[in-house]
Amino acid sequence: MELWIDILGWAGALAVLLAYGLVSNHKVKGDSQIYQWLNLAGGIFLLINTIYFGAIPSAFVNVVWIGIAVVALIKIWTSPFRGRREQKTD
């Protein structure tokens, strides 16, 4: 079981770092679904890992991280400009 928790933790770390790298290098926008999904998945995986290992401060950060991603995704889905925003690449 501990191996799977470690794998989830590493996958979460990679997802969050990938999201950050993509936004920092202008490959995706901060309000894109791919960016927010990477953050959401990464946050969930890291949350599972930090709770399992008892890292409560890190777990708190990941709960907030997940909340931010969920709110951002809801805003993207409910935006009247959703179709046009997803097509922009610059």
PyMOL CGO cylinders between C-alpha atoms (Angstrom):
from pymol import cmd
from pymol.cgo import CYLINDER

trace = [
    CYLINDER, 0.00, 0.00, 0.00, 2.76, 2.44, 0.89, 0.3, 1, 1, 1, 1, 1, 1,
    CYLINDER, 2.76, 2.44, 0.89, 4.32, 2.00, -2.57, 0.3, 1, 1, 1, 1, 1, 1,
    CYLINDER, 4.32, 2.00, -2.57, 1.04, 3.08, -4.23, 0.3, 1, 1, 1, 1, 1, 1,
    CYLINDER, 1.04, 3.08, -4.23, 0.78, 6.11, -1.97, 0.3, 1, 1, 1, 1, 1, 1,
    CYLINDER, 0.78, 6.11, -1.97, 4.35, 7.07, -2.91, 0.3, 1, 1, 1, 1, 1, 1,
    CYLINDER, 4.35, 7.07, -2.91, 3.53, 6.63, -6.62, 0.3, 1, 1, 1, 1, 1, 1,
    CYLINDER, 3.53, 6.63, -6.62, 0.46, 8.86, -6.23, 0.3, 1, 1, 1, 1, 1, 1,
    CYLINDER, 0.46, 8.86, -6.23, 2.57, 11.47, -4.45, 0.3, 1, 1, 1, 1, 1, 1,
    CYLINDER, 2.57, 11.47, -4.45, 5.16, 11.51, -7.22, 0.3, 1, 1, 1, 1, 1, 1,
    CYLINDER, 5.16, 11.51, -7.22, 2.47, 11.61, -9.91, 0.3, 1, 1, 1, 1, 1, 1,
    CYLINDER, 2.47, 11.61, -9.91, 0.86, 14.55, -8.12, 0.3, 1, 1, 1, 1, 1, 1,
    CYLINDER, 0.86, 14.55, -8.12, 4.17, 16.38, -7.85, 0.3, 1, 1, 1, 1, 1, 1,
    CYLINDER, 4.17, 16.38, -7.85, 4.85, 15.84, -11.55, 0.3, 1, 1, 1, 1, 1, 1,
    CYLINDER, 4.85, 15.84, -11.55, 1.36, 17.04, -12.53, 0.3, 1, 1, 1, 1, 1, 1,
    CYLINDER, 1.36, 17.04, -12.53, 1.68, 20.26, -10.52, 0.3, 1, 1, 1, 1, 1, 1,
    CYLINDER, 1.68, 20.26, -10.52, 5.19, 20.92, -11.83, 0.3, 1, 1, 1, 1, 1, 1,
    CYLINDER, 5.19, 20.92, -11.83, 4.11, 20.20, -15.40, 0.3, 1, 1, 1, 1, 1, 1,
    CYLINDER, 4.11, 20.20, -15.40, 1.22, 22.65, -15.05, 0.3, 1, 1, 1, 1, 1, 1,
    CYLINDER, 1.22, 22.65, -15.05, 3.57, 25.30, -13.67, 0.3, 1, 1, 1, 1, 1, 1,
    CYLINDER, 3.57, 25.30, -13.67, 6.13, 24.70, -16.41, 0.3, 1, 1, 1, 1, 1, 1,
    CYLINDER, 6.13, 24.70, -16.41, 3.51, 24.90, -19.16, 0.3, 1, 1, 1, 1, 1, 1,
    CYLINDER, 3.51, 24.90, -19.16, 2.09, 28.19, -17.87, 0.3, 1, 1, 1, 1, 1, 1,
    CYLINDER, 2.09, 28.19, -17.87, 5.53, 29.67, -17.21, 0.3, 1, 1, 1, 1, 1, 1,
    CYLINDER, 5.53, 29.67, -17.21, 6.63, 28.90, -20.76, 0.3, 1, 1, 1, 1, 1, 1,
    CYLINDER, 6.63, 28.90, -20.76, 3.39, 30.18, -22.33, 0.3, 1, 1, 1, 1, 1, 1,
    CYLINDER, 3.39, 30.18, -22.33, 2.38, 26.75, -23.63, 0.3, 1, 1, 1, 1, 1, 1,
    CYLINDER, 2.38, 26.75, -23.63, -1.01, 27.00, -21.91, 0.3, 1, 1, 1, 1, 1, 1,
    CYLINDER, -1.01, 27.00, -21.91, -2.89, 29.83, -20.24, 0.3, 1, 1, 1, 1, 1, 1,
    CYLINDER, -2.89, 29.83, -20.24, -3.66, 29.94, -16.54, 0.3, 1, 1, 1, 1, 1, 1,
    CYLINDER, -3.66, 29.94, -16.54, -7.37, 29.88, -17.27, 0.3, 1, 1, 1, 1, 1, 1,
    CYLINDER, -7.37, 29.88, -17.27, -7.17, 26.82, -19.55, 0.3, 1, 1, 1, 1, 1, 1,
    CYLINDER, -7.17, 26.82, -19.55, -8.79, 23.53, -18.62, 0.3, 1, 1, 1, 1, 1, 1,
    CYLINDER, -8.79, 23.53, -18.62, -5.57, 21.54, -19.08, 0.3, 1, 1, 1, 1, 1, 1,
    CYLINDER, -5.57, 21.54, -19.08, -3.76, 23.75, -16.57, 0.3, 1, 1, 1, 1, 1, 1,
    CYLINDER, -3.76, 23.75, -16.57, -6.58, 23.50, -14.04, 0.3, 1, 1, 1, 1, 1, 1,
    CYLINDER, -6.58, 23.50, -14.04, -7.03, 19.73, -14.51, 0.3, 1, 1, 1, 1, 1, 1,
    CYLINDER, -7.03, 19.73, -14.51, -3.31, 19.15, -13.96, 0.3, 1, 1, 1, 1, 1, 1,
    CYLINDER, -3.31, 19.15, -13.96, -3.50, 21.22, -10.77, 0.3, 1, 1, 1, 1, 1, 1,
    CYLINDER, -3.50, 21.22, -10.77, -6.63, 19.44, -9.59, 0.3, 1, 1, 1, 1, 1, 1,
    CYLINDER, -6.63, 19.44, -9.59, -5.24, 15.94, -10.21, 0.3, 1, 1, 1, 1, 1, 1,
    CYLINDER, -5.24, 15.94, -10.21, -1.87, 16.87, -8.77, 0.3, 1, 1, 1, 1, 1, 1,
    CYLINDER, -1.87, 16.87, -8.77, -3.47, 18.37, -5.68, 0.3, 1, 1, 1, 1, 1, 1,
    CYLINDER, -3.47, 18.37, -5.68, -5.65, 15.31, -5.09, 0.3, 1, 1, 1, 1, 1, 1,
    CYLINDER, -5.65, 15.31, -5.09, -2.75, 12.90, -5.47, 0.3, 1, 1, 1, 1, 1, 1,
    CYLINDER, -2.75, 12.90, -5.47, -0.53, 14.98, -3.20, 0.3, 1, 1, 1, 1, 1, 1,
    CYLINDER, -0.53, 14.98, -3.20, -3.36, 15.28, -0.66, 0.3, 1, 1, 1, 1, 1, 1,
    CYLINDER, -3.36, 15.28, -0.66, -3.71, 11.49, -0.48, 0.3, 1, 1, 1, 1, 1, 1,
    CYLINDER, -3.71, 11.49, -0.48, 0.04, 11.18, -0.01, 0.3, 1, 1, 1, 1, 1, 1,
    CYLINDER, 0.04, 11.18, -0.01, 0.33, 13.88, 2.66, 0.3, 1, 1, 1, 1, 1, 1,
    CYLINDER, 0.33, 13.88, 2.66, -2.63, 12.61, 4.68, 0.3, 1, 1, 1, 1, 1, 1,
    CYLINDER, -2.63, 12.61, 4.68, -1.30, 9.05, 4.59, 0.3, 1, 1, 1, 1, 1, 1,
    CYLINDER, -1.30, 9.05, 4.59, 2.09, 10.17, 5.88, 0.3, 1, 1, 1, 1, 1, 1,
    CYLINDER, 2.09, 10.17, 5.88, 0.64, 12.65, 8.40, 0.3, 1, 1, 1, 1, 1, 1,
    CYLINDER, 0.64, 12.65, 8.40, 2.02, 15.82, 6.82, 0.3, 1, 1, 1, 1, 1, 1,
    CYLINDER, 2.02, 15.82, 6.82, -0.88, 18.00, 7.94, 0.3, 1, 1, 1, 1, 1, 1,
    CYLINDER, -0.88, 18.00, 7.94, 0.48, 21.41, 6.80, 0.3, 1, 1, 1, 1, 1, 1,
    CYLINDER, 0.48, 21.41, 6.80, 1.10, 20.02, 3.32, 0.3, 1, 1, 1, 1, 1, 1,
    CYLINDER, 1.10, 20.02, 3.32, -2.35, 18.41, 3.34, 0.3, 1, 1, 1, 1, 1, 1,
    CYLINDER, -2.35, 18.41, 3.34, -3.87, 21.82, 4.14, 0.3, 1, 1, 1, 1, 1, 1,
    CYLINDER, -3.87, 21.82, 4.14, -2.02, 23.44, 1.22, 0.3, 1, 1, 1, 1, 1, 1,
    CYLINDER, -2.02, 23.44, 1.22, -3.30, 20.72, -1.10, 0.3, 1, 1, 1, 1, 1, 1,
    CYLINDER, -3.30, 20.72, -1.10, -6.91, 21.16, 0.06, 0.3, 1, 1, 1, 1, 1, 1,
    CYLINDER, -6.91, 21.16, 0.06, -6.64, 24.87, -0.79, 0.3, 1, 1, 1, 1, 1, 1,
    CYLINDER, -6.64, 24.87, -0.79, -4.90, 24.01, -4.10, 0.3, 1, 1, 1, 1, 1, 1,
    CYLINDER, -4.90, 24.01, -4.10, -7.75, 21.66, -5.02, 0.3, 1, 1, 1, 1, 1, 1,
    CYLINDER, -7.75, 21.66, -5.02, -10.34, 24.27, -4.07, 0.3, 1, 1, 1, 1, 1, 1,
    CYLINDER, -10.34, 24.27, -4.07, -8.70, 26.88, -6.30, 0.3, 1, 1, 1, 1, 1, 1,
    CYLINDER, -8.70, 26.88, -6.30, -8.63, 24.46, -9.24, 0.3, 1, 1, 1, 1, 1, 1,
    CYLINDER, -8.63, 24.46, -9.24, -12.28, 23.48, -8.76, 0.3, 1, 1, 1, 1, 1, 1,
    CYLINDER, -12.28, 23.48, -8.76, -13.43, 27.11, -8.59, 0.3, 1, 1, 1, 1, 1, 1,
    CYLINDER, -13.43, 27.11, -8.59, -11.37, 27.96, -11.69, 0.3, 1, 1, 1, 1, 1, 1,
    CYLINDER, -11.37, 27.96, -11.69, -12.82, 25.01, -13.62, 0.3, 1, 1, 1, 1, 1, 1,
    CYLINDER, -12.82, 25.01, -13.62, -16.37, 26.01, -12.68, 0.3, 1, 1, 1, 1, 1, 1,
    CYLINDER, -16.37, 26.01, -12.68, -15.67, 29.55, -13.91, 0.3, 1, 1, 1, 1, 1, 1,
    CYLINDER, -15.67, 29.55, -13.91, -14.26, 28.18, -17.18, 0.3, 1, 1, 1, 1, 1, 1,
    CYLINDER, -14.26, 28.18, -17.18, -17.27, 25.90, -17.71, 0.3, 1, 1, 1, 1, 1, 1,
    CYLINDER, -17.27, 25.90, -17.71, -19.80, 28.64, -16.98, 0.3, 1, 1, 1, 1, 1, 1,
    CYLINDER, -19.80, 28.64, -16.98, -18.07, 31.39, -18.95, 0.3, 1, 1, 1, 1, 1, 1,
    CYLINDER, -18.07, 31.39, -18.95, -20.02, 32.67, -21.96, 0.3, 1, 1, 1, 1, 1, 1,
    CYLINDER, -20.02, 32.67, -21.96, -16.67, 33.01, -23.78, 0.3, 1, 1, 1, 1, 1, 1,
    CYLINDER, -16.67, 33.01, -23.78, -15.61, 29.40, -23.14, 0.3, 1, 1, 1, 1, 1, 1,
    CYLINDER, -15.61, 29.40, -23.14, -15.35, 28.33, -26.78, 0.3, 1, 1, 1, 1, 1, 1,
    CYLINDER, -15.35, 28.33, -26.78, -13.31, 31.34, -27.85, 0.3, 1, 1, 1, 1, 1, 1,
    CYLINDER, -13.31, 31.34, -27.85, -10.94, 31.14, -24.86, 0.3, 1, 1, 1, 1, 1, 1,
    CYLINDER, -10.94, 31.14, -24.86, -10.04, 27.50, -25.51, 0.3, 1, 1, 1, 1, 1, 1,
    CYLINDER, -10.04, 27.50, -25.51, -9.05, 28.32, -29.11, 0.3, 1, 1, 1, 1, 1, 1,
    CYLINDER, -9.05, 28.32, -29.11, -6.55, 31.08, -28.26, 0.3, 1, 1, 1, 1, 1, 1,
    CYLINDER, -6.55, 31.08, -28.26, -2.92, 30.01, -28.27, 0.3, 1, 1, 1, 1, 1, 1,
    CYLINDER, -2.92, 30.01, -28.27, -0.95, 33.25, -27.75, 0.3, 1, 1, 1, 1, 1, 1,
]
cmd.load_cgo(trace, "trace")
